[in-house]
Structure formats: structure tokens, C-alpha cells
Amino acid sequence: MRPDVDAAIQRSFLGFLPADVADRVTAQGELVDYPVGATFYREGDPPRATLVVSGLIRVYLASPEGRQVTVRYARSGEVLGIPLVVGGPLDVGAQTLVPSSLFNLDARALVEIARVEASVAFALAEELSHRLQDTLQQTAINAFGTVKQRVASHLLDLASVQQRPEGRLVARISQEELADAIGSVREVVARTLRELRLAGLVATSSNSIVILDAARLHDESWGSAP
């Protein structure tokens, strides 16, 4: 097992499973590297469980008209897909916001063991609870967050939708449009963007905002979540 994969396993809920169970779930695992902007799971794909070894992942819902809303971000040491392998397919997609390494798990073995081992079933229940907390926190940011949180979150959402594989994250939006989108005014948004620019997170022009550091911008959206 590569050291970075093993470290991610130990940080995840897999690190709390009995050693023989963790070994069985990870023994046939496959490490896959994805470039920035790759959509590696789409609505209707077969359920699978994946450990984030490195990178930043955005999980989103899409409307029939093509609009998207983020339901979760995932970073190193977090597992994607447990709700899928337990409850079946969901209408979500998953996209890399930075170059990312993902380790595919033996989800079937995990569910089979959970059916007979109470400790493993409880570990899955705890993981599902944590993912629900993440989703509720993202919903709270979208609805009640500070201006900085809402600006950071909306820029990541918008740039992710517009991104092309291996391309830069660019939100093509004016400051006035951004203010309207988050329910604020242009002057307040301009001050917030200046703070983000001075911190080296974004670069701005008259009609677009380039995201220079997606991981740190995500931290700004979650740093003081309500």
C-alpha cells in the first residue's frame, strides 16, 4: 500500500474498522489519478465507494435545465459513495476541482460484512451521519452564510459548472451579477473580492473571476460555517 493511500485510509472511517475488515475492503482497491475538471461520477452510474487520497471533490445535483447546486465537498481522508452503496443510485455527479487521486474500494464486501458485523454497520451509520452533517452545513452556508462564505461558495459552484477538463477555474460573472446572485450589494461584494484577491485566492477582471486556489477558497466558504 502506498504511504499516501495508507495515510488517507487511517484518516477515514476505514481506519476505525477491524484490521481484517479494512484489509478486505481495500485489498483489491485501485488508485486512479484525475486531472482538474474531470467528472468521474454521473447520474445513473453504478454505485461505488471511493476514498479521496488527495485533491478536492465537488458533489452536486443538477436540474433538467442544467443548473447545478453543490451538496458536498470532499478532501483527503473522506469517502465518497457510501449512501449509494447502501441505498442505491442517487441523482448526483462528482467532479474534481484540482488534480485528485482516488482509491476505489470494494463496496460490495463492505456492505456484505456490515450485514453480519454490528461494529461495521455502526461505522457505516456514523459515516452516513457525518455526510448528512456536511450536506446540512453546505445548505446553511447557501442560505445563511456570511457574504464571504456565500461569495466563495458561489464562485466555486459557478466556475465548476463552466470548467473544461484540465482547464482553469474561471467564474464568468461581473461583480454586480455576483452581488445579485448571493443577495448582497456590489460594494460589499467588491470589498470581499479584494480580501480574497489580496490573500492570493482569486484574480479579478471586469467580467470574470479566476480561482487561483480552490482548496483555500473552499476553506473560506466553510471556515466559520453557521
N, C-alpha and C positions, 0 to 999 in steps of 0.2 A: 504494500500500500504506500503510495506517495505521501511524504510528510504533510503536504498541504491538504490532501484529501483526508488523511487521518485526523488532522487538527480540526477540520470542519466537522467531521463526524463527532468528535468529542464535544464540540460546542453545541451540537444539535441535540434533539431529544433522543437520538440514537445512542448518544453517549451514556444515557441513563438506563438503557436496556441491559438485560443479562448478556454477558460477553458472547455466549454461544448464539443467541438470537441476533445480535448485531453482526456477527460474522456471517451468519446465514443470509441475512438481508443484503450484505454488501459484497459477498464473495464473488458474485458474477457481475458486479457493477461495471459500468462503462463510463469513462471520463470523456466528455465532449467539450471542445472549445468553440465558442461562438463569437463572431465579430460584433461590433456595435451595431444596433439596429436590426438584429435578427429576431424574427418571430418564430419561436421554436415550439409553441403550442397554440393551436387554433381551435375555435369552437367546433365540436364534433369529433376531435381527435380521440383515440383510445386513451383511457385514463392511465396515468403513470406517475410515479413518485420520483422526485429529483432533488438532490442535495446541492445547494449553491456552495461551491468551493471558493469562488471569488467572483466579484462583479456586483452589478446592481440590476435587479429584475423588476419589471413592472407588470403586474397582473391587472387586467382591465375587462370591463364589459363594453360591448358595442351595440348601438341601436341599429335597426334596419336601415336608417339613413346614413350610417357610417360614423355617427358621433360616438365618442368614447369617454368613459369615466374610469379613473383608477380606483381599484378596490384594495390594492395592497402593493407594497414594495418589499422585496426580499433581498437580503445581503448574505455574505458568507456565514455559514453555520445554520442557515434556515432551510427547511424542507418544503418544497412545493408539491402539491398534488394529493395530500392526504385526504381532503374532502372528496376528491374524485375517486380514489381507490376504495374509499369506504362507502360513499353514497352514490357513485355513478357520475357520468359526464355532466359538466356544467358549461353554461354558455359564456366562457371566458377565453381570453387569449393571454399569452405571456411573451414579453419582449425584453431583449437586453438593451440597457441604456448605456452601458460601457462594455468593452470586451469582457466576456464572462466564461468561467469554467464550471460545468455542471456535471454531477456524478449521478447517473441513473441507478436507482435502487431496484431490488427485487420486490416490487409491491405485492405481488401475489403471495409470496412467502410471508411477508409481514402481516397480511390480513389473515392468512391461514393460522399463523401462530396466535394472533390476537383472539381468534375464536375459541381457543382452548387454554390460553395463559392469561389469567386475570391481570397480572402485572403489566403485560404488554398491552392489553386492552385499555388499561387505565392510562398508560403512557400515550396512547393514541388519543384518548379523550382529553388529556391535558394539552396535547399539541393542537387539537381542534379548538379548544378553549382559547389558546393563545392566538390562533389565527382569527378567531372571532373578535378578540380584543383589537387586533391590528385593523380589521375592517371597520369596526366601530370608531376607532381613533381617526382613520382616514376620513370617514363620514363627518366626524366632528370638526376636523380641520376644514373640510369643504364648506361646512355650514357656519361654523362659529369661530374659525381661526383668526388670528391677528392678520393685519394687512400683509406682513412679511410672509407668514405661513401660506396665505392664500395666493400671493404672487408667486412664491416658489413652487407651490403645488400646481398652479395653473400653467406656469411656464413649462414644467416637466411634462404635463399632460399634452399641451399643445405641440411642443417640439417632438414628442414621441409619435404623435399621430402623423406629423409631416415628415418624419425622418425616413431616409432611404438607407438600405443596408450599407454599412461601413461609411456612412456619411455623418456630417456634424449634426449635433442637436441644435436646431435653429427654430425659434418661435417667430413666425412671420406675423407680427401684430404691432400696432402702434401703442404708445403709452395711453392714449385716450381709450382705445379699444380694450386694452388690458384693464384699465380702471372700471370700465363698464362691465366687463366680464366678471370681476370679483366684487362688484358692488361698492366701489370706492370712488375717489376723485383723482384727476390726473396729477395734481400737485403732490398728493400723498404717495401715489404710486411712483412718481418721479424721484422722490426722496428715498423710497425703498430701493429702487433700482440703483440709485447712486451708492447706497450702502453695499449692495451686492456687487456692484462694479469695483468699488474700492477694495472689497475682500477678494477680488480675483475670481468670482464665481460666474459672472456674465460679462459680455461686451454688448453695447447697445448702438443702434443706429436709428434713423427716423422711423423705419417701418419693420424692424426685426430685432430680435434679441438672441444672441448666440450664447449657449450654455457652455461654459468653459470647464466646469467641474460638476458633473451631475450628482456624484455621491455627496459632495458637501452641500449642494443646493437641496438635495433631499433631506439632509440633516437640518437645514434651516426650516423646512416645512414641518419637521417632526420635533424639533429641539425643545419646544415648550408647548407641546400639544395640550389642548384644553381637556 
